[in-house]
């Protein structure tokens, strides 16, 4: 690495470092919400199945 490469690296980090950091933060945050959503959907599926079975037995 030469002294001429330092402004290039500074520019790259300045231009892309913040968007990359925000993207990683949002991925982590959305992953937790998606896992919660998946759990709720599975619970809802079980409730719908139980309602359908009760309705067929009448």
C-alpha distance matrix in Angstrom:
0.0 3.8 6.9 8.1 6.3 8.1 11.5 10.9 10.3 13.1 15.3 14.9 15.9 18.5 20.0 20.0 19.9 23.5 25.0 23.5 24.8 28.2 28.5 27.9 30.5 33.0 32.7 33.5 36.3 37.8 37.7 40.1 42.4 42.4 43.4 46.2 47.3 47.5 49.7 52.0 52.3 53.4 55.9 57.2 57.6 59.7 61.9 62.5 63.4 65.9 67.5 67.9 69.6 71.9 72.8 73.7 75.9 78.2
3.8 0.0 3.8 5.3 5.4 7.3 10.2 10.6 11.0 13.2 15.2 15.7 16.9 19.0 20.6 21.2 21.3 24.7 26.5 25.4 26.7 29.9 30.5 30.3 32.6 35.1 35.1 36.0 38.6 40.1 40.3 42.7 44.8 45.0 46.2 48.8 49.9 50.2 52.5 54.6 55.0 56.2 58.7 59.9 60.4 62.6 64.6 65.2 66.3 68.7 70.2 70.7 72.4 74.7 75.6 76.5 78.8 81.0
6.9 3.8 0.0 3.8 5.4 5.7 8.1 9.8 10.5 11.7 13.8 15.2 16.2 17.6 19.6 20.8 20.8 23.8 25.9 25.3 26.4 29.4 30.4 30.4 32.4 34.9 35.3 36.2 38.5 40.3 40.7 42.9 44.9 45.4 46.7 49.1 50.2 50.9 53.1 55.0 55.6 56.9 59.3 60.4 61.1 63.3 65.2 65.8 67.1 69.5 70.8 71.4 73.3 75.4 76.2 77.4 79.6 81.7
8.1 5.3 3.8 0.0 3.8 5.6 6.5 7.5 9.5 10.9 12.0 13.5 15.3 16.5 17.8 19.3 20.0 23.0 24.7 24.4 25.9 28.6 29.4 29.8 32.0 34.2 34.6 35.9 38.1 39.5 40.2 42.6 44.4 44.7 46.2 48.7 49.5 50.2 52.6 54.4 54.7 56.3 58.7 59.6 60.2 62.7 64.5 64.9 66.2 68.7 69.9 70.4 72.4 74.6 75.2 76.4 78.8 80.8
6.3 5.4 5.4 3.8 0.0 3.8 5.7 5.2 6.3 8.6 9.9 10.6 12.3 14.1 15.4 16.3 16.9 20.1 21.7 21.0 22.6 25.5 26.1 26.4 28.7 30.9 31.1 32.4 34.7 36.1 36.6 39.1 40.9 41.1 42.6 45.2 46.0 46.6 49.0 50.9 51.2 52.6 55.1 56.1 56.6 59.0 60.9 61.3 62.6 65.1 66.3 66.8 68.8 71.0 71.7 72.8 75.1 77.2
8.1 7.3 5.7 5.6 3.8 0.0 3.8 5.3 5.2 6.1 8.5 9.8 10.6 12.0 14.1 15.3 15.2 18.2 20.3 19.9 20.9 23.8 24.9 25.1 27.0 29.4 30.0 31.0 33.2 34.9 35.5 37.7 39.5 40.1 41.6 43.9 44.9 45.7 47.9 49.8 50.3 51.8 54.1 55.1 55.9 58.2 60.0 60.6 62.0 64.3 65.5 66.2 68.2 70.2 71.0 72.3 74.5 76.5
11.5 10.2 8.1 6.5 5.7 3.8 0.0 3.8 5.5 5.0 6.0 8.5 9.9 10.2 12.0 14.0 14.5 17.1 19.1 19.3 20.5 23.0 24.2 25.0 26.7 28.8 29.8 31.1 32.9 34.5 35.5 37.8 39.2 39.9 41.6 43.8 44.6 45.6 48.0 49.5 50.0 51.8 54.0 54.8 55.7 58.2 59.7 60.2 61.8 64.2 65.2 65.9 68.0 70.0 70.6 71.9 74.3 76.2
10.9 10.6 9.8 7.5 5.2 5.3 3.8 0.0 3.8 5.4 5.1 6.2 8.7 9.8 10.5 12.0 13.1 16.1 17.4 17.4 19.2 21.7 22.3 23.2 25.4 27.2 27.8 29.4 31.4 32.6 33.5 36.1 37.5 37.8 39.6 42.0 42.6 43.4 45.9 47.6 47.8 49.5 52.0 52.7 53.4 55.9 57.6 57.9 59.4 61.9 62.9 63.5 65.6 67.7 68.2 69.5 71.9 73.8
10.3 11.0 10.5 9.5 6.3 5.2 5.5 3.8 0.0 3.8 5.3 5.0 6.1 8.3 9.8 10.4 10.6 13.9 15.6 15.0 16.4 19.3 20.0 20.4 22.5 24.7 25.2 26.5 28.6 30.1 30.8 33.2 34.9 35.3 36.9 39.2 40.1 40.9 43.2 45.0 45.4 47.0 49.3 50.3 51.0 53.4 55.1 55.6 57.1 59.5 60.6 61.3 63.3 65.3 66.0 67.3 69.6 71.6
13.1 13.2 11.7 10.9 8.6 6.1 5.0 5.4 3.8 0.0 3.8 5.5 5.3 6.0 8.5 10.0 9.8 12.4 14.7 14.8 15.7 18.3 19.7 20.3 21.9 24.1 25.2 26.3 28.1 29.8 30.8 33.0 34.5 35.3 37.0 39.1 39.9 41.1 43.3 44.9 45.5 47.3 49.4 50.3 51.3 53.7 55.2 55.8 57.4 59.7 60.7 61.5 63.6 65.5 66.2 67.6 69.9 71.7
15.3 15.2 13.8 12.0 9.9 8.5 6.0 5.1 5.3 3.8 0.0 3.8 5.5 5.0 6.0 8.4 9.5 11.7 13.3 14.1 15.6 17.7 18.8 20.1 21.8 23.5 24.6 26.3 27.9 29.2 30.5 32.8 34.0 34.6 36.7 38.7 39.2 40.4 42.9 44.3 44.7 46.6 48.8 49.4 50.4 53.0 54.4 54.8 56.5 58.9 59.7 60.5 62.7 64.6 65.1 66.5 69.0 70.7
14.9 15.7 15.2 13.5 10.6 9.8 8.5 6.2 5.0 5.5 3.8 0.0 3.8 5.4 5.2 5.8 7.4 10.3 11.3 11.3 13.4 15.6 16.2 17.3 19.5 21.1 21.8 23.6 25.4 26.5 27.6 30.2 31.4 31.8 33.7 36.0 36.5 37.4 40.0 41.5 41.8 43.6 46.0 46.6 47.4 50.0 51.6 51.9 53.5 56.0 56.9 57.5 59.7 61.7 62.2 63.5 66.0 67.8
15.9 16.9 16.2 15.3 12.3 10.6 9.9 8.7 6.1 5.3 5.5 3.8 0.0 3.8 5.5 5.3 4.7 7.8 9.8 9.6 10.7 13.3 14.5 15.1 16.9 19.0 19.9 21.2 23.0 24.6 25.6 27.9 29.4 30.0 31.8 33.9 34.7 35.8 38.1 39.7 40.2 42.0 44.2 45.0 46.0 48.4 49.9 50.5 52.1 54.4 55.4 56.3 58.4 60.2 60.9 62.4 64.6 66.5
18.5 19.0 17.6 16.5 14.1 12.0 10.2 9.8 8.3 6.0 5.0 5.4 3.8 0.0 3.8 5.8 5.7 7.1 9.4 10.6 11.4 13.2 15.0 16.3 17.4 19.3 20.8 22.2 23.5 25.1 26.6 28.7 29.8 30.7 32.8 34.6 35.2 36.7 39.0 40.2 40.9 42.9 44.9 45.5 46.7 49.2 50.5 51.0 52.9 55.1 55.9 56.8 59.1 60.8 61.4 63.0 65.3 67.0
20.0 20.6 19.6 17.8 15.4 14.1 12.0 10.5 9.8 8.5 6.0 5.2 5.5 3.8 0.0 3.8 6.1 7.1 7.8 9.5 11.4 12.6 13.7 15.6 17.1 18.3 19.7 21.7 22.9 23.9 25.6 28.0 28.8 29.4 31.8 33.6 33.9 35.3 37.9 39.0 39.3 41.5 43.7 44.0 45.1 47.8 49.0 49.3 51.2 53.6 54.3 55.0 57.4 59.2 59.6 61.1 63.6 65.2
20.0 21.2 20.8 19.3 16.3 15.3 14.0 12.0 10.4 10.0 8.4 5.8 5.3 5.8 3.8 0.0 3.8 5.7 5.5 6.1 8.6 10.2 10.6 12.3 14.3 15.6 16.5 18.6 20.1 21.0 22.4 25.0 26.0 26.4 28.6 30.6 31.0 32.1 34.8 36.0 36.3 38.3 40.6 41.1 42.0 44.7 46.1 46.4 48.1 50.6 51.4 52.1 54.4 56.3 56.7 58.2 60.6 62.3
19.9 21.3 20.8 20.0 16.9 15.2 14.5 13.1 10.6 9.8 9.5 7.4 4.7 5.7 6.1 3.8 0.0 3.8 5.7 5.3 6.1 8.7 10.0 10.7 12.3 14.4 15.5 16.8 18.4 20.0 21.2 23.4 24.7 25.5 27.4 29.4 30.1 31.4 33.7 35.1 35.8 37.6 39.7 40.5 41.6 44.0 45.4 46.0 47.7 49.9 50.9 51.8 54.0 55.8 56.5 58.0 60.2 62.0
23.5 24.7 23.8 23.0 20.1 18.2 17.1 16.1 13.9 12.4 11.7 10.3 7.8 7.1 7.1 5.7 3.8 0.0 3.8 5.4 5.1 6.2 8.6 10.0 10.6 12.3 14.3 15.6 16.5 18.1 19.9 21.8 22.8 24.0 26.0 27.6 28.3 30.0 32.2 33.3 34.1 36.2 38.0 38.7 40.0 42.5 43.6 44.3 46.2 48.3 49.1 50.2 52.4 54.0 54.7 56.4 58.6 60.2
25.0 26.5 25.9 24.7 21.7 20.3 19.1 17.4 15.6 14.7 13.3 11.3 9.8 9.4 7.8 5.5 5.7 3.8 0.0 3.8 5.5 5.1 6.1 8.6 9.9 10.5 12.2 14.4 15.3 16.1 18.0 20.4 21.0 21.7 24.1 25.9 26.1 27.7 30.2 31.2 31.7 33.9 35.9 36.3 37.5 40.1 41.3 41.7 43.6 45.9 46.6 47.5 49.9 51.6 52.0 53.6 56.0 57.6
23.5 25.4 25.3 24.4 21.0 19.9 19.3 17.4 15.0 14.8 14.1 11.3 9.6 10.6 9.5 6.1 5.3 5.4 3.8 0.0 3.8 5.5 5.1 6.2 8.6 9.9 10.6 12.5 14.3 15.3 16.4 18.9 20.1 20.6 22.6 24.7 25.3 26.4 28.8 30.3 30.7 32.6 34.8 35.5 36.5 38.9 40.4 40.9 42.6 44.9 45.9 46.7 48.8 50.7 51.4 52.8 55.1 56.9
24.8 26.7 26.4 25.9 22.6 20.9 20.5 19.2 16.4 15.7 15.6 13.4 10.7 11.4 11.4 8.6 6.1 5.1 5.5 3.8 0.0 3.8 5.5 5.2 6.2 8.7 10.0 10.9 12.4 14.3 15.5 17.4 18.8 19.9 21.6 23.4 24.4 25.8 27.8 29.3 30.2 32.0 33.9 34.8 36.1 38.3 39.7 40.5 42.3 44.3 45.4 46.4 48.5 50.2 51.0 52.6 54.7 56.5
28.2 29.9 29.4 28.6 25.5 23.8 23.0 21.7 19.3 18.3 17.7 15.6 13.3 13.2 12.6 10.2 8.7 6.2 5.1 5.5 3.8 0.0 3.8 5.5 5.1 6.1 8.6 10.0 10.5 12.0 14.1 15.9 16.6 17.9 20.1 21.5 22.2 23.9 26.1 27.1 28.0 30.2 31.9 32.5 34.0 36.4 37.5 38.2 40.2 42.2 43.0 44.1 46.4 47.9 48.6 50.4 52.6 54.1
28.5 30.5 30.4 29.4 26.1 24.9 24.2 22.3 20.0 19.7 18.8 16.2 14.5 15.0 13.7 10.6 10.0 8.6 6.1 5.1 5.5 3.8 0.0 3.8 5.4 5.2 6.1 8.7 9.9 10.4 12.0 14.6 15.3 15.8 18.1 20.0 20.4 21.7 24.2 25.4 25.9 28.0 30.0 30.6 31.7 34.3 35.6 36.1 37.9 40.2 41.0 41.9 44.1 45.9 46.5 48.1 50.4 52.1
27.9 30.3 30.4 29.8 26.4 25.1 25.0 23.2 20.4 20.3 20.1 17.3 15.1 16.3 15.6 12.3 10.7 10.0 8.6 6.2 5.2 5.5 3.8 0.0 3.8 5.5 5.1 6.3 8.6 9.9 10.5 12.9 14.6 15.1 16.7 18.9 19.8 20.9 23.0 24.7 25.4 27.1 29.1 30.2 31.2 33.4 35.0 35.8 37.4 39.5 40.7 41.6 43.6 45.4 46.3 47.8 49.9 51.8
30.5 32.6 32.4 32.0 28.7 27.0 26.7 25.4 22.5 21.9 21.8 19.5 16.9 17.4 17.1 14.3 12.3 10.6 9.9 8.6 6.2 5.1 5.4 3.8 0.0 3.8 5.5 5.3 6.2 8.6 10.0 11.3 12.8 14.3 15.9 17.4 18.6 20.2 22.0 23.3 24.6 26.4 28.0 29.0 30.5 32.6 33.8 34.9 36.7 38.5 39.6 40.9 42.9 44.4 45.4 47.1 49.1 50.8
33.0 35.1 34.9 34.2 30.9 29.4 28.8 27.2 24.7 24.1 23.5 21.1 19.0 19.3 18.3 15.6 14.4 12.3 10.5 9.9 8.7 6.1 5.2 5.5 3.8 0.0 3.8 5.4 5.0 5.9 8.3 10.1 10.6 11.8 14.1 15.4 16.0 17.8 20.0 21.0 21.9 24.0 25.7 26.4 27.9 30.2 31.3 32.1 34.1 36.1 36.9 38.1 40.3 41.8 42.6 44.3 46.5 48.1
32.7 35.1 35.3 34.6 31.1 30.0 29.8 27.8 25.2 25.2 24.6 21.8 19.9 20.8 19.7 16.5 15.5 14.3 12.2 10.6 10.0 8.6 6.1 5.1 5.5 3.8 0.0 3.8 5.5 5.2 5.9 8.8 10.0 10.1 12.1 14.2 14.9 15.9 18.3 19.8 20.4 22.1 24.3 25.2 26.2 28.5 30.0 30.7 32.3 34.5 35.6 36.6 38.6 40.4 41.2 42.7 44.9 46.7
33.5 36.0 36.2 35.9 32.4 31.0 31.1 29.4 26.5 26.3 26.3 23.6 21.2 22.2 21.7 18.6 16.8 15.6 14.4 12.5 10.9 10.0 8.7 6.3 5.3 5.4 3.8 0.0 3.8 5.6 5.2 6.7 9.1 10.1 11.0 12.9 14.5 15.5 17.2 19.0 20.2 21.6 23.4 24.8 26.0 27.9 29.4 30.6 32.1 34.0 35.3 36.6 38.3 40.0 41.1 42.7 44.6 46.5
36.3 38.6 38.5 38.1 34.7 33.2 32.9 31.4 28.6 28.1 27.9 25.4 23.0 23.5 22.9 20.1 18.4 16.5 15.3 14.3 12.4 10.5 9.9 8.6 6.2 5.0 5.5 3.8 0.0 3.8 5.4 5.6 6.8 8.9 10.4 11.3 12.7 14.6 16.1 17.3 18.8 20.7 22.0 23.1 24.8 26.7 27.8 29.0 30.9 32.6 33.6 35.1 37.1 38.4 39.5 41.4 43.2 44.9
37.8 40.1 40.3 39.5 36.1 34.9 34.5 32.6 30.1 29.8 29.2 26.5 24.6 25.1 23.9 21.0 20.0 18.1 16.1 15.3 14.3 12.0 10.4 9.9 8.6 5.9 5.2 5.6 3.8 0.0 3.8 5.4 5.0 6.0 8.5 9.8 10.2 12.0 14.2 15.2 16.1 18.2 19.9 20.6 22.1 24.4 25.5 26.4 28.3 30.2 31.1 32.4 34.5 36.0 36.8 38.6 40.6 42.3
37.7 40.3 40.7 40.2 36.6 35.5 35.5 33.5 30.8 30.8 30.5 27.6 25.6 26.6 25.6 22.4 21.2 19.9 18.0 16.4 15.5 14.1 12.0 10.5 10.0 8.3 5.9 5.2 5.4 3.8 0.0 3.8 5.5 5.1 6.2 8.7 9.8 10.5 12.5 14.3 15.2 16.6 18.6 19.9 20.9 22.9 24.6 25.6 27.0 29.0 30.4 31.5 33.2 35.0 36.1 37.6 39.5 41.5
40.1 42.7 42.9 42.6 39.1 37.7 37.8 36.1 33.2 33.0 32.8 30.2 27.9 28.7 28.0 25.0 23.4 21.8 20.4 18.9 17.4 15.9 14.6 12.9 11.3 10.1 8.8 6.7 5.6 5.4 3.8 0.0 3.8 5.5 5.2 6.3 8.7 9.9 10.9 12.6 14.4 15.7 17.0 18.6 20.1 21.7 23.1 24.6 26.1 27.7 29.1 30.6 32.2 33.7 35.0 36.8 38.4 40.2
42.4 44.8 44.9 44.4 40.9 39.5 39.2 37.5 34.9 34.5 34.0 31.4 29.4 29.8 28.8 26.0 24.7 22.8 21.0 20.1 18.8 16.6 15.3 14.6 12.8 10.6 10.0 9.1 6.8 5.0 5.5 3.8 0.0 3.8 5.4 5.1 6.1 8.6 9.9 10.6 12.2 14.3 15.4 16.3 18.2 20.2 21.1 22.3 24.3 25.9 26.9 28.5 30.4 31.7 32.8 34.7 36.5 38.1
42.4 45.0 45.4 44.7 41.1 40.1 39.9 37.8 35.3 35.3 34.6 31.8 30.0 30.7 29.4 26.4 25.5 24.0 21.7 20.6 19.9 17.9 15.8 15.1 14.3 11.8 10.1 10.1 8.9 6.0 5.1 5.5 3.8 0.0 3.8 5.4 4.9 6.1 8.6 9.8 10.3 12.3 14.2 15.0 16.2 18.5 19.9 20.7 22.4 24.4 25.5 26.6 28.6 30.3 31.2 32.8 34.9 36.7
43.4 46.2 46.7 46.2 42.6 41.6 41.6 39.6 36.9 37.0 36.7 33.7 31.8 32.8 31.8 28.6 27.4 26.0 24.1 22.6 21.6 20.1 18.1 16.7 15.9 14.1 12.1 11.0 10.4 8.5 6.2 5.2 5.4 3.8 0.0 3.8 5.4 5.1 6.4 8.8 9.9 10.8 12.6 14.3 15.4 17.0 18.8 20.1 21.4 23.1 24.7 26.0 27.5 29.2 30.6 32.0 33.7 35.8
46.2 48.8 49.1 48.7 45.2 43.9 43.8 42.0 39.2 39.1 38.7 36.0 33.9 34.6 33.6 30.6 29.4 27.6 25.9 24.7 23.4 21.5 20.0 18.9 17.4 15.4 14.2 12.9 11.3 9.8 8.7 6.3 5.1 5.4 3.8 0.0 3.8 5.4 5.1 6.3 8.7 10.0 10.8 12.4 14.3 15.7 16.8 18.5 20.2 21.5 22.8 24.6 26.2 27.4 28.9 30.7 32.3 34.0
47.3 49.9 50.2 49.5 46.0 44.9 44.6 42.6 40.1 39.9 39.2 36.5 34.7 35.2 33.9 31.0 30.1 28.3 26.1 25.3 24.4 22.2 20.4 19.8 18.6 16.0 14.9 14.5 12.7 10.2 9.8 8.7 6.1 4.9 5.4 3.8 0.0 3.8 5.4 5.1 6.1 8.6 9.9 10.4 12.2 14.4 15.3 16.3 18.3 20.1 21.0 22.4 24.4 25.8 26.8 28.6 30.5 32.2
47.5 50.2 50.9 50.2 46.6 45.7 45.6 43.4 40.9 41.1 40.4 37.4 35.8 36.7 35.3 32.1 31.4 30.0 27.7 26.4 25.8 23.9 21.7 20.9 20.2 17.8 15.9 15.5 14.6 12.0 10.5 9.9 8.6 6.1 5.1 5.4 3.8 0.0 3.8 5.5 5.1 6.2 8.7 9.9 10.5 12.6 14.4 15.3 16.6 18.7 20.1 21.1 22.8 24.6 25.8 27.2 29.1 31.1
49.7 52.5 53.1 52.6 49.0 47.9 48.0 45.9 43.2 43.3 42.9 40.0 38.1 39.0 37.9 34.8 33.7 32.2 30.2 28.8 27.8 26.1 24.2 23.0 22.0 20.0 18.3 17.2 16.1 14.2 12.5 10.9 9.9 8.6 6.4 5.1 5.4 3.8 0.0 3.8 5.5 5.2 6.3 8.7 9.9 10.9 12.6 14.4 15.5 16.9 18.7 20.2 21.5 23.0 24.7 26.2 27.7 29.7
52.0 54.6 55.0 54.4 50.9 49.8 49.5 47.6 45.0 44.9 44.3 41.5 39.7 40.2 39.0 36.0 35.1 33.3 31.2 30.3 29.3 27.1 25.4 24.7 23.3 21.0 19.8 19.0 17.3 15.2 14.3 12.6 10.6 9.8 8.8 6.3 5.1 5.5 3.8 0.0 3.8 5.4 5.0 6.1 8.5 9.9 10.6 12.3 14.2 15.4 16.5 18.4 20.1 21.2 22.5 24.5 26.1 27.7
52.3 55.0 55.6 54.7 51.2 50.3 50.0 47.8 45.4 45.5 44.7 41.8 40.2 40.9 39.3 36.3 35.8 34.1 31.7 30.7 30.2 28.0 25.9 25.4 24.6 21.9 20.4 20.2 18.8 16.1 15.2 14.4 12.2 10.3 9.9 8.7 6.1 5.1 5.5 3.8 0.0 3.8 5.4 5.0 6.1 8.7 9.8 10.4 12.2 14.3 15.2 16.4 18.4 20.0 20.9 22.6 24.6 26.3
53.4 56.2 56.9 56.3 52.6 51.8 51.8 49.5 47.0 47.3 46.6 43.6 42.0 42.9 41.5 38.3 37.6 36.2 33.9 32.6 32.0 30.2 28.0 27.1 26.4 24.0 22.1 21.6 20.7 18.2 16.6 15.7 14.3 12.3 10.8 10.0 8.6 6.2 5.2 5.4 3.8 0.0 3.8 5.4 5.0 6.4 8.8 9.9 10.6 12.6 14.4 15.4 16.7 18.7 20.1 21.4 23.0 25.2
55.9 58.7 59.3 58.7 55.1 54.1 54.0 52.0 49.3 49.4 48.8 46.0 44.2 44.9 43.7 40.6 39.7 38.0 35.9 34.8 33.9 31.9 30.0 29.1 28.0 25.7 24.3 23.4 22.0 19.9 18.6 17.0 15.4 14.2 12.6 10.8 9.9 8.7 6.3 5.0 5.4 3.8 0.0 3.8 5.4 5.2 6.4 8.7 9.9 10.8 12.5 14.4 15.6 16.8 18.6 20.3 21.6 23.5
57.2 59.9 60.4 59.6 56.1 55.1 54.8 52.7 50.3 50.3 49.4 46.6 45.0 45.5 44.0 41.1 40.5 38.7 36.3 35.5 34.8 32.5 30.6 30.2 29.0 26.4 25.2 24.8 23.1 20.6 19.9 18.6 16.3 15.0 14.3 12.4 10.4 9.9 8.7 6.1 5.0 5.4 3.8 0.0 3.8 5.4 5.0 6.2 8.6 9.9 10.6 12.3 14.3 15.4 16.5 18.5 20.3 21.8
57.6 60.4 61.1 60.2 56.6 55.9 55.7 53.4 51.0 51.3 50.4 47.4 46.0 46.7 45.1 42.0 41.6 40.0 37.5 36.5 36.1 34.0 31.7 31.2 30.5 27.9 26.2 26.0 24.8 22.1 20.9 20.1 18.2 16.2 15.4 14.3 12.2 10.5 9.9 8.5 6.1 5.0 5.4 3.8 0.0 3.8 5.5 5.2 6.2 8.7 9.9 10.6 12.4 14.4 15.4 16.7 18.7 20.7
59.7 62.6 63.3 62.7 59.0 58.2 58.2 55.9 53.4 53.7 53.0 50.0 48.4 49.2 47.8 44.7 44.0 42.5 40.1 38.9 38.3 36.4 34.3 33.4 32.6 30.2 28.5 27.9 26.7 24.4 22.9 21.7 20.2 18.5 17.0 15.7 14.4 12.6 10.9 9.9 8.7 6.4 5.2 5.4 3.8 0.0 3.8 5.5 5.1 6.2 8.7 9.9 10.6 12.4 14.3 15.5 16.8 19.0
61.9 64.6 65.2 64.5 60.9 60.0 59.7 57.6 55.1 55.2 54.4 51.6 49.9 50.5 49.0 46.1 45.4 43.6 41.3 40.4 39.7 37.5 35.6 35.0 33.8 31.3 30.0 29.4 27.8 25.5 24.6 23.1 21.1 19.9 18.8 16.8 15.3 14.4 12.6 10.6 9.8 8.8 6.4 5.0 5.5 3.8 0.0 3.8 5.4 5.2 6.2 8.7 10.0 10.7 12.3 14.5 15.7 17.2
62.5 65.2 65.8 64.9 61.3 60.6 60.2 57.9 55.6 55.8 54.8 51.9 50.5 51.0 49.3 46.4 46.0 44.3 41.7 40.9 40.5 38.2 36.1 35.8 34.9 32.1 30.7 30.6 29.0 26.4 25.6 24.6 22.3 20.7 20.1 18.5 16.3 15.3 14.4 12.3 10.4 9.9 8.7 6.2 5.2 5.5 3.8 0.0 3.8 5.5 5.1 6.2 8.7 9.9 10.5 12.4 14.5 16.0
63.4 66.3 67.1 66.2 62.6 62.0 61.8 59.4 57.1 57.4 56.5 53.5 52.1 52.9 51.2 48.1 47.7 46.2 43.6 42.6 42.3 40.2 37.9 37.4 36.7 34.1 32.3 32.1 30.9 28.3 27.0 26.1 24.3 22.4 21.4 20.2 18.3 16.6 15.5 14.2 12.2 10.6 9.9 8.6 6.2 5.1 5.4 3.8 0.0 3.8 5.4 5.1 6.2 8.7 9.9 10.7 12.6 14.9
65.9 68.7 69.5 68.7 65.1 64.3 64.2 61.9 59.5 59.7 58.9 56.0 54.4 55.1 53.6 50.6 49.9 48.3 45.9 44.9 44.3 42.2 40.2 39.5 38.5 36.1 34.5 34.0 32.6 30.2 29.0 27.7 25.9 24.4 23.1 21.5 20.1 18.7 16.9 15.4 14.3 12.6 10.8 9.9 8.7 6.2 5.2 5.5 3.8 0.0 3.8 5.4 5.1 6.2 8.6 10.1 10.8 12.9
67.5 70.2 70.8 69.9 66.3 65.5 65.2 62.9 60.6 60.7 59.7 56.9 55.4 55.9 54.3 51.4 50.9 49.1 46.6 45.9 45.4 43.0 41.0 40.7 39.6 36.9 35.6 35.3 33.6 31.1 30.4 29.1 26.9 25.5 24.7 22.8 21.0 20.1 18.7 16.5 15.2 14.4 12.5 10.6 9.9 8.7 6.2 5.1 5.4 3.8 0.0 3.8 5.5 5.2 6.1 8.7 10.1 11.2
67.9 70.7 71.4 70.4 66.8 66.2 65.9 63.5 61.3 61.5 60.5 57.5 56.3 56.8 55.0 52.1 51.8 50.2 47.5 46.7 46.4 44.1 41.9 41.6 40.9 38.1 36.6 36.6 35.1 32.4 31.5 30.6 28.5 26.6 26.0 24.6 22.4 21.1 20.2 18.4 16.4 15.4 14.4 12.3 10.6 9.9 8.7 6.2 5.1 5.4 3.8 0.0 3.8 5.5 5.1 6.3 8.8 10.4
69.6 72.4 73.3 72.4 68.8 68.2 68.0 65.6 63.3 63.6 62.7 59.7 58.4 59.1 57.4 54.4 54.0 52.4 49.9 48.8 48.5 46.4 44.1 43.6 42.9 40.3 38.6 38.3 37.1 34.5 33.2 32.2 30.4 28.6 27.5 26.2 24.4 22.8 21.5 20.1 18.4 16.7 15.6 14.3 12.4 10.6 10.0 8.7 6.2 5.1 5.5 3.8 0.0 3.8 5.4 5.3 6.4 9.1
71.9 74.7 75.4 74.6 71.0 70.2 70.0 67.7 65.3 65.5 64.6 61.7 60.2 60.8 59.2 56.3 55.8 54.0 51.6 50.7 50.2 47.9 45.9 45.4 44.4 41.8 40.4 40.0 38.4 36.0 35.0 33.7 31.7 30.3 29.2 27.4 25.8 24.6 23.0 21.2 20.0 18.7 16.8 15.4 14.4 12.4 10.7 9.9 8.7 6.2 5.2 5.5 3.8 0.0 3.8 5.5 5.3 6.8
72.8 75.6 76.2 75.2 71.7 71.0 70.6 68.2 66.0 66.2 65.1 62.2 60.9 61.4 59.6 56.7 56.5 54.7 52.0 51.4 51.0 48.6 46.5 46.3 45.4 42.6 41.2 41.1 39.5 36.8 36.1 35.0 32.8 31.2 30.6 28.9 26.8 25.8 24.7 22.5 20.9 20.1 18.6 16.5 15.4 14.3 12.3 10.5 9.9 8.6 6.1 5.1 5.4 3.8 0.0 3.8 5.5 5.7
73.7 76.5 77.4 76.4 72.8 72.3 71.9 69.5 67.3 67.6 66.5 63.5 62.4 63.0 61.1 58.2 58.0 56.4 53.6 52.8 52.6 50.4 48.1 47.8 47.1 44.3 42.7 42.7 41.4 38.6 37.6 36.8 34.7 32.8 32.0 30.7 28.6 27.2 26.2 24.5 22.6 21.4 20.3 18.5 16.7 15.5 14.5 12.4 10.7 10.1 8.7 6.3 5.3 5.5 3.8 0.0 3.8 5.6
75.9 78.8 79.6 78.8 75.1 74.5 74.3 71.9 69.6 69.9 69.0 66.0 64.6 65.3 63.6 60.6 60.2 58.6 56.0 55.1 54.7 52.6 50.4 49.9 49.1 46.5 44.9 44.6 43.2 40.6 39.5 38.4 36.5 34.9 33.7 32.3 30.5 29.1 27.7 26.1 24.6 23.0 21.6 20.3 18.7 16.8 15.7 14.5 12.6 10.8 10.1 8.8 6.4 5.3 5.5 3.8 0.0 3.8
78.2 81.0 81.7 80.8 77.2 76.5 76.2 73.8 71.6 71.7 70.7 67.8 66.5 67.0 65.2 62.3 62.0 60.2 57.6 56.9 56.5 54.1 52.1 51.8 50.8 48.1 46.7 46.5 44.9 42.3 41.5 40.2 38.1 36.7 35.8 34.0 32.2 31.1 29.7 27.7 26.3 25.2 23.5 21.8 20.7 19.0 17.2 16.0 14.9 12.9 11.2 10.4 9.1 6.8 5.7 5.6 3.8 0.0
